[in-house]
């Protein structure tokens, strides 16, 4: 096992809640076995069904062919044919996937949140104005509001000290930022104020907003955070369709500059916030490897999606779409999202299994960002 593999496994093992007994006014919930708690914030890459509960939301995937390779072949609100990368990471660690936050109001089992919670919402961004065309979505700020409500519920159930300990030991996944570009800054029509800014100004706005959002999560108890850098958006099918099938290199350069700056921010926060450890996940290079050399990872198609989507409208896999017969050969499911098979490969990179590329690293101070 290489040094980075040891580091990330140590990071995860240190986050196990080892046999604590949480009690409050006669309630005793002793952990039967070590358990890692996951709290996930983000967009459609890891949404597990929150948007299903938004009445007017136009960013939904609770219809065929989504979920055709998930358990039971039923659409769940995940924006892929099967599992999200977070589902697969949890599975590989022997854990259940965290439930969608908005689904918890439909259950009488108030211990469900002790498995962690997923707050991600398709169409969401760092900025509240991102995804306006979807009518309803849950921006990052509102996801943090929901996390605050979860902490309040946990405190009521198991007590303030136990709740704080639980949240301090949990792992937090943050997968956000793609929509701020593709469903805000890069939209062909002017619907937000951000579109009036230069690429540099917009990048600074995103980084400044993230600084305050990370501080909010930290104040609510988060100490072990994994931030997923933005992938090569210029090479996803939705963007290729604008450029005759070729990658949009300007978009990729903007994303790379964002990723450099976010690493600098994470390094600063690691120094400024006592007890915090925020690691950066280099999804850009991981996804780009699948796109540029699909055969090395068992794929044959990386430039077009498995589902024959309408590139002029919606770009999601609608029930009347034609779907490829062998999903395992495609990197992309629709115009935006990876297939289950691609998510498996990326998850292996993510948790640094022997024989795969190292996907996670600490957040060192990077070289000065280009402008």
C-alpha positions as CSV (number, residue, x, y, z in Angstrom):
1,X,0.0,0.0,0.0
2,X,1.4,3.4,-0.9
3,X,1.8,6.2,1.6
4,X,-1.3,8.1,0.4
5,X,-3.4,4.9,0.8
6,X,-2.2,4.6,4.4
7,X,-3.1,8.2,5.0
8,X,-6.6,8.0,3.7
9,X,-7.4,4.7,5.4
10,X,-6.0,6.2,8.7
11,X,-8.2,9.2,8.1
12,X,-11.3,7.0,7.7
13,X,-10.5,4.6,10.6
14,X,-9.9,7.6,12.9
15,X,-13.5,8.6,12.1
16,X,-15.1,5.4,13.4
17,X,-17.5,5.9,16.3
18,X,-16.2,3.1,18.5
19,X,-18.8,1.7,20.8
20,X,-20.0,4.9,22.3
21,X,-23.3,4.7,24.2
22,X,-25.5,7.8,23.7
23,X,-28.2,8.4,26.2
24,X,-30.5,11.2,27.0
25,X,-33.4,11.1,29.5
26,X,-33.5,7.3,29.5
27,X,-32.8,6.8,25.8
28,X,-29.9,4.3,25.3
29,X,-28.5,3.8,21.8
30,X,-25.3,1.8,22.2
31,X,-23.5,1.3,19.0
32,X,-23.5,-2.4,18.1
33,X,-20.4,-2.1,16.0
34,X,-17.9,0.6,14.9
35,X,-19.6,2.9,12.4
36,X,-18.6,5.8,10.3
37,X,-21.2,8.5,9.9
38,X,-21.4,10.3,6.6
39,X,-22.9,13.7,6.0
40,X,-23.0,14.6,2.3
41,X,-23.6,18.1,0.7
42,X,-23.7,18.7,-3.0
43,X,-25.5,18.4,-6.3
44,X,-26.8,15.8,-8.7
45,X,-23.6,13.8,-8.6
46,X,-24.5,12.6,-5.2
47,X,-28.2,13.5,-4.8
48,X,-30.0,10.3,-3.5
49,X,-33.5,11.6,-3.8
50,X,-34.0,15.0,-2.1
51,X,-35.3,16.6,-5.2
52,X,-38.2,14.1,-5.3
53,X,-39.7,16.0,-2.4
54,X,-39.6,19.4,-4.1
55,X,-43.0,20.0,-5.7
56,X,-42.0,22.4,-8.4
57,X,-38.4,21.2,-9.0
58,X,-37.5,20.6,-12.7
59,X,-34.3,18.8,-11.9
60,X,-35.6,15.4,-11.1
61,X,-34.6,11.9,-12.1
62,X,-37.4,9.8,-10.5
63,X,-38.5,8.3,-13.8
64,X,-37.1,5.6,-16.2
65,X,-34.4,5.1,-17.4
66,X,-32.7,6.4,-14.2
67,X,-32.2,3.6,-11.6
68,X,-32.5,0.8,-14.1
69,X,-29.4,-0.9,-12.7
70,X,-30.1,0.1,-9.1
71,X,-31.6,-2.4,-6.6
72,X,-34.9,-3.4,-8.0
73,X,-34.4,-1.4,-11.2
74,X,-36.5,1.4,-9.7
75,X,-35.7,5.1,-10.2
76,X,-34.8,6.7,-6.8
77,X,-33.9,10.2,-7.7
78,X,-30.3,9.4,-8.3
79,X,-29.0,11.0,-11.5
80,X,-27.5,7.8,-13.0
81,X,-28.4,4.3,-14.1
82,X,-27.4,2.9,-10.7
83,X,-25.4,4.1,-7.7
84,X,-23.7,7.4,-7.0
85,X,-20.1,7.6,-6.0
86,X,-21.1,8.1,-2.4
87,X,-23.3,5.0,-2.5
88,X,-20.3,2.9,-3.7
89,X,-17.8,4.4,-1.3
90,X,-20.2,3.6,1.6
91,X,-20.7,0.1,0.2
92,X,-17.0,-0.6,-0.1
93,X,-16.6,0.4,3.6
94,X,-19.4,-1.9,4.6
95,X,-21.9,0.9,5.4
96,X,-25.4,1.8,4.4
97,X,-25.9,4.8,2.2
98,X,-27.1,7.9,4.1
99,X,-30.8,8.7,3.5
100,X,-32.0,11.8,1.7
101,X,-32.7,14.5,4.3
102,X,-36.1,15.3,2.9
103,X,-37.1,11.6,3.1
104,X,-36.8,11.6,6.9
105,X,-40.1,13.4,7.4
106,X,-41.8,10.3,6.1
107,X,-40.4,7.9,8.7
108,X,-41.3,7.4,12.3
109,X,-37.8,5.9,13.0
110,X,-36.0,8.9,14.5
111,X,-32.7,6.9,14.8
112,X,-32.3,6.9,11.0
113,X,-30.2,10.1,11.2
114,X,-27.7,8.2,13.3
115,X,-26.5,6.6,10.0
116,X,-25.7,10.0,8.6
117,X,-27.7,12.2,6.2
118,X,-27.4,13.2,2.6
119,X,-28.4,16.9,1.9
120,X,-27.4,17.0,-1.8
121,X,-29.8,18.4,-4.4
122,X,-29.6,18.2,-8.2
123,X,-29.1,21.7,-9.7
124,X,-27.7,23.1,-6.5
125,X,-24.6,25.3,-6.4
126,X,-22.3,27.3,-4.1
127,X,-24.4,30.4,-5.0
128,X,-28.0,30.6,-4.1
129,X,-28.8,31.9,-7.6
130,X,-27.3,28.9,-9.4
131,X,-29.9,26.6,-11.0
132,X,-32.7,29.3,-11.1
133,X,-34.1,27.6,-14.3
134,X,-34.9,24.5,-12.2
135,X,-37.4,26.6,-10.1
136,X,-36.7,24.6,-6.9
137,X,-33.5,23.2,-5.6
138,X,-31.6,23.2,-2.3
139,X,-28.5,25.5,-2.6
140,X,-25.5,24.8,-0.4
141,X,-26.5,27.5,2.1
142,X,-29.9,25.8,2.6
143,X,-28.3,22.4,2.8
144,X,-26.2,23.7,5.7
145,X,-29.4,25.0,7.3
146,X,-30.8,21.5,7.1
147,X,-27.6,20.2,8.7
148,X,-28.1,22.7,11.5
149,X,-31.7,21.3,12.0
150,X,-30.2,17.8,12.1
151,X,-27.8,18.8,14.8
152,X,-30.7,20.3,16.8
153,X,-32.6,17.0,16.5
154,X,-29.6,14.9,17.5
155,X,-29.0,17.1,20.5
156,X,-32.6,16.7,21.6
157,X,-32.3,12.9,21.2
158,X,-28.9,12.1,22.6
159,X,-27.8,15.2,24.5
160,X,-25.5,18.1,23.6
161,X,-22.2,16.5,24.5
162,X,-22.9,13.2,22.7
163,X,-24.2,15.0,19.6
164,X,-21.1,17.2,19.4
165,X,-18.9,14.2,19.7
166,X,-20.8,12.3,17.0
167,X,-20.6,15.2,14.6
168,X,-16.9,15.8,15.3
169,X,-16.1,12.2,14.4
170,X,-18.2,12.0,11.3
171,X,-16.9,12.4,7.7
172,X,-18.3,15.1,5.5
173,X,-18.4,14.9,1.7
174,X,-18.8,18.1,-0.2
175,X,-19.4,17.8,-3.9
176,X,-20.4,21.2,-5.2
177,X,-19.5,23.8,-7.8
178,X,-20.2,22.2,-11.2
179,X,-23.7,23.8,-11.5
180,X,-22.2,27.2,-10.7
181,X,-20.6,27.0,-14.1
182,X,-22.9,24.9,-16.3
183,X,-26.2,26.1,-14.8
184,X,-25.2,29.6,-14.1
185,X,-22.1,31.2,-15.6
186,X,-22.1,29.3,-18.9
187,X,-25.9,29.6,-19.6
188,X,-26.6,31.0,-23.1
189,X,-29.1,33.5,-21.6
190,X,-28.5,36.1,-18.9
191,X,-30.5,35.0,-15.8
192,X,-28.1,35.8,-13.0
193,X,-25.9,38.7,-11.9
194,X,-22.8,36.4,-11.9
195,X,-22.9,36.2,-15.7
196,X,-21.8,39.8,-15.9
197,X,-18.5,39.0,-14.3
198,X,-15.2,38.0,-15.8
199,X,-14.1,34.4,-15.2
200,X,-11.6,35.6,-12.6
201,X,-14.3,37.6,-10.7
202,X,-16.7,34.7,-10.8
203,X,-14.0,32.3,-9.5
204,X,-13.2,34.7,-6.6
205,X,-17.0,35.0,-5.8
206,X,-17.2,31.2,-5.5
207,X,-14.1,30.8,-3.4
208,X,-15.2,33.7,-1.1
209,X,-18.6,32.1,-0.7
210,X,-17.1,28.7,0.1
211,X,-14.9,30.1,2.8
212,X,-17.9,31.2,4.8
213,X,-19.8,28.0,4.1
214,X,-17.0,25.9,5.3
215,X,-16.8,28.0,8.5
216,X,-20.5,27.4,9.1
217,X,-20.1,23.6,8.8
218,X,-17.1,23.8,11.1
219,X,-19.1,25.8,13.7
220,X,-21.8,23.2,13.6
221,X,-19.3,20.4,14.4
222,X,-17.6,19.2,11.2
223,X,-14.0,18.4,11.6
224,X,-13.2,15.8,8.9
225,X,-14.2,17.1,5.5
226,X,-13.5,15.9,2.0
227,X,-14.0,18.4,-0.8
228,X,-14.5,17.1,-4.3
229,X,-12.8,19.3,-6.9
230,X,-14.8,20.1,-10.0
231,X,-14.3,17.7,-12.9
232,X,-13.4,18.5,-16.5
233,X,-16.7,20.2,-17.4
234,X,-15.5,21.2,-20.8
235,X,-15.5,17.5,-21.8
236,X,-18.9,16.3,-20.5
237,X,-21.3,15.5,-23.4
238,X,-23.5,18.6,-22.6
239,X,-20.6,20.9,-23.3
240,X,-19.1,18.9,-26.2
241,X,-22.5,19.3,-28.0
242,X,-21.8,23.0,-28.2
243,X,-18.4,22.5,-29.9
244,X,-19.0,19.9,-32.6
245,X,-18.1,17.0,-30.2
246,X,-14.8,18.5,-29.0
247,X,-14.0,19.5,-25.5
248,X,-14.4,23.2,-24.6
249,X,-10.8,24.0,-23.4
250,X,-11.7,27.5,-22.1
251,X,-14.2,25.8,-19.7
252,X,-11.6,23.3,-18.6
253,X,-9.1,26.1,-17.9
254,X,-11.6,28.0,-15.8
255,X,-12.4,24.9,-13.8
256,X,-8.7,24.1,-13.3
257,X,-8.1,27.6,-12.0
258,X,-11.0,27.2,-9.6
259,X,-9.5,23.9,-8.3
260,X,-6.1,25.5,-7.7
261,X,-7.7,28.3,-5.7
262,X,-9.9,25.9,-3.7
263,X,-6.8,23.9,-2.7
264,X,-5.3,27.1,-1.4
265,X,-8.4,27.9,0.5
266,X,-8.5,24.5,2.1
267,X,-4.9,24.8,3.1
268,X,-5.7,28.2,4.8
269,X,-8.7,26.8,6.6
270,X,-6.7,23.8,7.8
271,X,-4.3,26.3,9.4
272,X,-7.0,28.7,10.7
273,X,-9.6,26.4,12.2
274,X,-8.4,24.3,15.3
275,X,-8.9,20.6,14.9
276,X,-10.2,20.6,11.3
277,X,-8.8,18.4,8.5
278,X,-10.1,19.2,5.0
279,X,-8.8,17.0,2.3
280,X,-9.0,17.8,-1.4
281,X,-10.3,15.1,-3.9
282,X,-8.8,15.5,-7.3
283,X,-11.8,14.5,-9.4
284,X,-10.5,16.5,-12.4
285,X,-7.6,14.2,-13.1
286,X,-9.6,11.1,-12.2
287,X,-12.4,11.8,-14.6
288,X,-10.1,13.1,-17.3
289,X,-8.2,9.8,-17.3
290,X,-11.4,7.9,-18.0
291,X,-12.2,10.3,-20.8
292,X,-8.8,10.3,-22.5
293,X,-7.9,6.6,-22.0
294,X,-11.2,4.8,-21.4
295,X,-9.8,1.4,-22.6
296,X,-7.4,1.4,-19.6
297,X,-10.4,1.3,-17.3
298,X,-12.7,-1.1,-19.2
299,X,-14.7,1.4,-21.2
300,X,-15.1,1.9,-24.9
301,X,-17.0,5.2,-25.1
302,X,-16.2,8.4,-23.3
303,X,-17.4,11.2,-25.5
304,X,-21.1,10.4,-25.8
305,X,-23.6,9.2,-23.2
306,X,-25.1,5.8,-23.0
307,X,-28.6,7.4,-23.1
308,X,-29.3,9.1,-26.4
309,X,-30.4,12.4,-24.8
310,X,-31.8,15.5,-26.5
311,X,-28.8,17.9,-26.5
312,X,-31.0,20.8,-27.2
313,X,-33.5,20.4,-24.4
314,X,-33.0,19.1,-20.8
315,X,-30.2,16.7,-21.7
316,X,-31.5,14.2,-19.2
317,X,-32.4,10.5,-20.0
318,X,-36.2,10.7,-20.6
319,X,-38.5,7.7,-20.7
320,X,-38.7,7.9,-24.5
321,X,-34.9,8.0,-24.9
322,X,-32.9,5.1,-26.4
323,X,-30.5,3.5,-24.0
324,X,-27.3,1.6,-24.9
325,X,-27.4,-2.2,-24.3
326,X,-24.1,-2.4,-22.4
327,X,-23.9,0.4,-19.8
328,X,-20.6,-0.9,-18.5
329,X,-18.9,0.3,-21.7
330,X,-19.8,4.0,-21.2
331,X,-18.2,6.6,-19.0
332,X,-21.3,8.9,-19.2
333,X,-24.9,8.0,-18.5
334,X,-26.5,11.2,-19.7
335,X,-25.2,14.6,-20.8
336,X,-23.8,15.3,-17.4
337,X,-23.5,12.3,-15.1
338,X,-21.3,9.2,-15.0
339,X,-22.6,5.7,-15.3
340,X,-22.7,3.3,-12.4
341,X,-19.6,1.6,-13.9
342,X,-17.7,4.8,-14.1
343,X,-18.7,5.7,-10.5
344,X,-17.2,2.3,-9.4
345,X,-13.9,3.1,-11.0
346,X,-13.9,6.6,-9.5
347,X,-14.8,5.3,-6.1
348,X,-11.9,2.9,-6.2
349,X,-9.6,5.8,-7.0
350,X,-11.3,7.8,-4.2
351,X,-10.6,5.3,-1.4
352,X,-7.2,4.4,-2.8
353,X,-7.5,0.6,-3.1
354,X,-4.2,-1.1,-4.0
355,X,-3.6,-1.1,-7.7
356,X,-5.6,2.0,-8.5
357,X,-4.7,5.6,-8.9
358,X,-4.4,7.6,-5.7
359,X,-7.4,9.9,-5.7
360,X,-7.2,11.7,-2.4
361,X,-4.4,13.8,-0.9
362,X,-4.1,16.4,1.8
363,X,-4.4,20.1,0.9
364,X,-0.9,21.5,0.6
365,X,-0.3,25.1,-0.3
366,X,-0.4,25.0,-4.1
367,X,1.6,27.1,-6.6
368,X,0.2,30.6,-7.2
369,X,-3.0,30.4,-9.2
370,X,-3.0,31.6,-12.8
371,X,-5.4,34.4,-13.7
